[in-house]
C-alpha cells in the first residue's frame, strides 16, 4: 500500500431513507459483496449492449455501461434504488476483457506477470429520476509468475468468467503482490463508493 494517499474524511448526521435496493447485475461477486454487509436486495440482469465503440477509453466504457445498466433497470423498478456497475482491466492502455478460452487466459497471465495494471469500475445509483455516478480505479501488481504457476492457475478455470482473466478473491490471490486502492473495487464493487453515492441521493444502504 506504499504510495497510496488517504481520502478526505467527512461525516453527516442527517436521517436518510432506505428504499428497496435492486442490483442491476447477474455477477455472483457483486451479489456476494452486498450480502457480505447484510443488505437485502433483488438482483436483476441489465439487458444492454456491452460492445465497446471505437471512441471508448477504458474509463469512458465502464462509465457509459454502468449508467446504461442503471437506466435500463430503473425503467422497470421506478421506485427502487438501482445499483449498476461495470468493471474492466487495463494493461498499458489495452483492455483485457474476459478470456475467450484457456489459451487466452494463459496469454493474459503471461502479460500480467511481474507488472502493474489498473482495474476501473464504473458505479451508478439511480433513484426517482436522479443518478449519482463515479468511476473508481485501483492499481494491482502481480508477482513474477513461473510457467508452472501460470499453468496451475489457468487449470483452475477461475479466470474464464472474469475481466483480466483472474479473481483476486479466490485462487488468484496468490498471484498478487500488492494493491493500491480499494480491494473490493477489484472484485467488482467498491462498497464505500456505493454508500457515498447513496448518500448523495439522500438515501442510506445501512
Secondary structure, 3 states (H helix, E strand, C coil): CCCCCCCCCCCCCCCCECCCEEECCCCHHHHHHHHHCCCCCEECCCCCCCCCCCCCCHHHHHHHHHHHHHHHHHHHCCCCEEEEEEEEEEECCEEECECCCHHHHHHHHHHHCCCEEEEEEEEEEEECCEEEEEEEEEEEEECCCCHHHHHHHHHHCHHHHCECCCCCCCHHHHHEEEEECCHHHHHCCCHHHHHHHHHHCCECCC
